[in-house]
Amino acid sequence: MANNIAGKIVVITGASSGLGEATARHLSAEGATVVLGARRVERIQSLAKELTAKGGKALAVATDVTHADQVKRLVDTAVQTHGRIDVMLNNAGLMPLAPLERLTIDDWNRMIDVNIKGVLYGIAAALPHMKRQKAGHIINVSSVAGHKVRPGNAVYAATKHAVRVISEGLRMELKPYNIRTTIISPGAVATELLDSITEPDVRESARTMIGAIAVPAETFARMVAFAISQPEDVDVNEILFRPTRQEL
Ligand SMILES: NC(=O)c1ccc[n+]([C@@H]2O[C@H](COP(=O)([O-])OP(=O)(O)OC[C@H]3O[C@@H](n4cnc5c(N)ncnc54)[C@H](OP(=O)(O)O)[C@@H]3O)[C@@H](O)[C@H]2O)c1
């Protein structure tokens, strides 16, 4: 366990693309066993196959994080298969940006359901096991938008602020159980996230602005690895990072 990653059982939501996929690859290469959740099951199955072929241990479980029972099944499968859960990475999310006046109510609901409730369901699924183990690590993905609001991202920023608030409350409440909590707040990273923007003009301008500065998804994976790899008596509470070129 030289790197404090090898041998750990890591559950990742949103593992079918972007940050989750890159993290699965990185942690698997470091010796972790990864349990992958997402709705696009063929993607996580082929990722699990790829990691297994390279000598890693990986399992794919079809999971929609808007259903608490599916997130519970994801985590319970990890525990039934491997005996415990060491890290829960609540990463699934979407970012359908639009000015409030466009009244994109379906997008508001989806962001609240996935970005906030999905994280809460991940906490609910992992916590009973981690309390019993008196060990574990919950990593929640916020954003620079969890620190800053600007015109056009109010609802997304609200969901990411919520993730930080929930995570800080969780951090304090979990002291009796020896469970670590980390918030990771990325700036612009090149993933499929902008595809979730439903307003075509907003999507195009975001692609131009964010595409010009975004760093590779592997950047995020290294942050996750840094937090996990610290000695167990060190809890990295938050990592906020941006591309060097990102101003906001
Ligand atoms: N990329 C950035 O610049 C950036 C910056 C700050 C924060 N973030 C955050 O990083 C996280 C990952 O996003 P990404 O950038 O990697 O984008 P991405 O490539 O679009 O990946 C999003 C992931 O979330 C999953 N997902 C979406 N809805 C889901 C649902 N209902 N149930 C289960 N999984 C669901 C997707 O899987 P399926 O569609 O297969 O279900 C996919 O694996 C998000 O929380 C995002 O807000 C990203």
The ligand as an SDF file (V2000), in Angstrom:
LIG
                    3D

 48 52  0  0  0  0  0  0  0  0999 V2000
  -15.3950   19.4460  -17.2780 N   0  0  0  0  0  0  0  0  0  0  0  0
  -15.3340   20.5330  -16.5380 C   0  0  0  0  0  0  0  0  0  0  0  0
  -14.8140   21.5880  -16.9700 O   0  0  0  0  0  0  0  0  0  0  0  0
  -15.8930   20.5210  -15.1410 C   0  0  0  0  0  0  0  0  0  0  0  0
  -15.6040   21.6150  -14.3150 C   0  0  0  0  0  0  0  0  0  0  0  0
  -16.1180   21.6260  -13.0320 C   0  0  0  0  0  0  0  0  0  0  0  0
  -16.8790   20.5710  -12.5850 C   0  0  0  0  0  0  0  0  0  0  0  0
  -17.1600   19.5280  -13.4190 N   0  0  0  0  0  0  0  0  0  0  0  0
  -18.0020   18.4380  -12.9040 C   0  0  0  0  0  0  0  0  0  0  0  0
  -17.3680   17.2120  -13.1690 O   0  0  0  0  0  0  0  0  0  0  0  0
  -18.3340   16.1690  -13.1470 C   0  0  0  0  0  0  0  0  0  0  0  0
  -18.0750   15.2250  -14.3190 C   0  0  0  0  0  0  0  0  0  0  0  0
  -18.3570   15.9100  -15.5150 O   0  0  0  0  0  0  0  0  0  0  0  0
  -17.4520   15.7850  -16.8380 P   0  0  0  0  0  0  0  0  0  0  0  0
  -16.8330   17.1130  -17.0540 O   0  0  0  0  0  0  0  0  0  0  0  0
  -16.6170   14.5810  -16.7650 O   0  0  0  0  0  0  0  0  0  0  0  0
  -18.5980   15.6420  -17.9510 O   0  0  0  0  0  0  0  0  0  0  0  0
  -19.0420   14.4290  -18.8760 P   0  0  0  0  0  0  0  0  0  0  0  0
  -17.9210   13.9580  -19.7310 O   0  0  0  0  0  0  0  0  0  0  0  0
  -20.2930   14.8900  -19.5510 O   0  0  0  0  0  0  0  0  0  0  0  0
  -19.3850   13.2800  -17.8340 O   0  0  0  0  0  0  0  0  0  0  0  0
  -20.5490   13.3400  -17.0430 C   0  0  0  0  0  0  0  0  0  0  0  0
  -20.7700   11.9760  -16.4410 C   0  0  0  0  0  0  0  0  0  0  0  0
  -21.9380   12.0480  -15.6060 O   0  0  0  0  0  0  0  0  0  0  0  0
  -22.7490   10.9670  -15.9110 C   0  0  0  0  0  0  0  0  0  0  0  0
  -24.1650   11.2260  -15.6510 N   0  0  0  0  0  0  0  0  0  0  0  0
  -24.9280   12.2490  -16.0820 C   0  0  0  0  0  0  0  0  0  0  0  0
  -26.2070   12.0770  -15.6700 N   0  0  0  0  0  0  0  0  0  0  0  0
  -26.2260   10.9100  -14.9640 C   0  0  0  0  0  0  0  0  0  0  0  0
  -27.2140   10.1860  -14.2820 C   0  0  0  0  0  0  0  0  0  0  0  0
  -28.4960   10.6020  -14.2280 N   0  0  0  0  0  0  0  0  0  0  0  0
  -26.8680    9.0290  -13.6590 N   0  0  0  0  0  0  0  0  0  0  0  0
  -25.5980    8.5780  -13.7050 C   0  0  0  0  0  0  0  0  0  0  0  0
  -24.6130    9.2240  -14.3220 N   0  0  0  0  0  0  0  0  0  0  0  0
  -24.9250   10.3700  -14.9460 C   0  0  0  0  0  0  0  0  0  0  0  0
  -22.5100   10.6450  -17.3730 C   0  0  0  0  0  0  0  0  0  0  0  0
  -22.7830    9.2680  -17.6060 O   0  0  0  0  0  0  0  0  0  0  0  0
  -24.0540    8.6950  -18.4220 P   0  0  0  0  0  0  0  0  0  0  0  0
  -24.5290    9.7760  -19.3450 O   0  0  0  0  0  0  0  0  0  0  0  0
  -23.4940    7.5000  -19.1200 O   0  0  0  0  0  0  0  0  0  0  0  0
  -25.0430    8.3320  -17.3570 O   0  0  0  0  0  0  0  0  0  0  0  0
  -21.0220   10.9060  -17.4850 C   0  0  0  0  0  0  0  0  0  0  0  0
  -20.2910    9.7540  -17.1590 O   0  0  0  0  0  0  0  0  0  0  0  0
  -19.6910   16.8580  -13.1520 C   0  0  0  0  0  0  0  0  0  0  0  0
  -20.2230   16.8310  -11.8470 O   0  0  0  0  0  0  0  0  0  0  0  0
  -19.3560   18.2770  -13.5560 C   0  0  0  0  0  0  0  0  0  0  0  0
  -20.3020   19.2040  -13.0860 O   0  0  0  0  0  0  0  0  0  0  0  0
  -16.6590   19.4700  -14.6800 C   0  0  0  0  0  0  0  0  0  0  0  0
  1  2  1  0
  2  3  2  0
  2  4  1  0
  4  5  1  0
  4 48  2  0
  5  6  2  0
  6  7  1  0
  7  8  2  0
  8  9  1  0
  8 48  1  0
  9 10  1  0
  9 46  1  0
 10 11  1  0
 11 12  1  0
 11 44  1  0
 12 13  1  0
 13 14  1  0
 14 15  2  0
 14 16  1  0
 14 17  1  0
 17 18  1  0
 18 19  2  0
 18 20  1  0
 18 21  1  0
 21 22  1  0
 22 23  1  0
 23 24  1  0
 23 42  1  0
 24 25  1  0
 25 26  1  0
 25 36  1  0
 26 27  1  0
 26 35  1  0
 27 28  2  0
 28 29  1  0
 29 30  1  0
 29 35  2  0
 30 31  1  0
 30 32  2  0
 32 33  1  0
 33 34  2  0
 34 35  1  0
 36 37  1  0
 36 42  1  0
 37 38  1  0
 38 39  2  0
 38 40  1  0
 38 41  1  0
 42 43  1  0
 44 45  1  0
 44 46  1  0
 46 47  1  0
M  CHG  2   8   1  16  -1
M  END
$$$$
